[in-house]
């Protein structure tokens, strides 16, 4: 079960750099959906990613439609990771997924647009549980929690 992380119009270079490190350490592909809120030459991006960039399978998509076309061509399954779903992330069984899994995360400030959420089946919209009154986790933390739970369920790919 190959894992993929997709960031929809990420805004904070340090978050993307941290996510790249997680992807490198877990052999997870990283997909960046433009427009990006920073330059890929940004020193904060490179600093957060340290020397891991050479080990990241990174893909750039010009827009959301290009990303969706890519996932369809790969016969991938897209899961939205959001704060308002009724389905807790931990209740989904990723251990028997035959197809590639893409976790799509929204922008740090606004999340995913309603137009994107509306096109996704409810069972593919997953929520990371949090205490009442908390609106969201830091993006790089949410990615790490998601990747490691799916990776754990598949025996850490070992």
N, C-alpha and C positions, 0 to 999 in steps of 0.2 A: 504494500500500500504506500506508494510514494506520496509524500506530503508536500503541499505548496502553501505559502503565505502570500496573500495579495493585499497590498495597501492601496486603498483608493485615495488618491490625491494627498499623500502624506505631507505634513506641514513642518515638522520639527526634525532637523537633521540628526540630532543625537538619538532620538527614538529609532529612526531608520537604521542608524549605525549599530545600535544595540540589537535590533532585530536581525540584522545581517550576521552578527556574532552568534545569535541563537541558531539561525539557519545553518551556518557553517558547522556548528557543533552537533547538529542533529541530522545533517544531510537533507535539509529541507530547502526546496527552491523558493526564491523570493521574486515576486512579481510587483513591479511598481507601475501604477496606473497614473498617467499624466492628466493634468499638469501637476508637477511637483511644486511644493512650496519652498524649494531651495535648489541650489545647483548641485549636481553630483560631484562637483569639484570642491564643495564646501568643506572647510577644514574641520568643522564640528562633526560632519558626517564621517569623514575619514578617521578622525581621532576616535570616535565612538566605535568604529568598526575595527580599529587597530590593524593588525596584520592579517585579518581574516578575510578581507575582500577577495583575495585570490582563490579562496575555498568556497565562495558563494556562487551558486548557480542562479544568476540574476537575469531577469527578463523585464523589458520595458514595453509598455503598451500605450499607444497614443491616447486612448480613451477607454471607457468602460465597455463599449461595443467591441473593440478590438480584443479586450481581455476575454469577454464572453465567447467570441468566435474562437479564440485559442482553446478555451476549456472544452468547447463542443468538439473541436477537431481532435482533441486528445481523449474524448469520451470521459471527461472528468466530471466530478460531482462537486458543486459549489455549496458551501455552507456559510451563511452570514453569521458573524459573531457580533451580537448587539446587546444592548442593555434592556430591551423591552420585550423580548421573546418570552413565551410561556414555557418553553422547553429548556430545562437546565442542560448545559453542555455535558455534564458528567453522566447524564441519563442516556446519551446516544452511544451506541455500540460501534466503535470504529474498527474493532478487531477483525471483522470479516469483510471488509471493504475490498473488492477486487479492483476497483477503478481508482485513479488518482483522486486525491482529496484536496480541494482548494478551500482554505479558510480566508474569507474576504472580510477585511476590517475597514471601517470608515475613517474619515478625517479626525484628527485629534479634537478639533473644536466643534464640529457639527455632526460627526458620525456619517452614516450612509444616508443618502437622500431617500425620501419616502418612495420615490418612483422606482428605486432599485429594490427596496424591501418588498414592495407590492408585487414584483415579478417573481419572487422566490417562494416556493412552497413552504407553508408554515413549519413542516417537519425539518426543513433545512435552515431554519432560523434558530440559532442557539444562543442562550444567555449564560454568561458566567455569573454564578450566584454571588451576591454581596449582601452585606447587612442593610436593613431598611434605612432609607435616607441617603444612601451612597449612590451617586449617579454613574460612576464608571471607574475603571482602573486606568493607570497609565498604559498607553498603547503597547509599549514594549513588554510590560508585565503581562498584559492580556494575551499577547502573542505567545509568550513563553509558557504560560499556564496551559493554553490550548494545545500547543505543539507537544508539550511533555505528556499531557493526558492522552492524546491520540497515540503518541509514540509508545507510551506505557502499555496501552491496551493491545498494541501489536507486538509486545515482547521486546521493545526497544530496537526492533529491526536487527537483532543479533542472531 
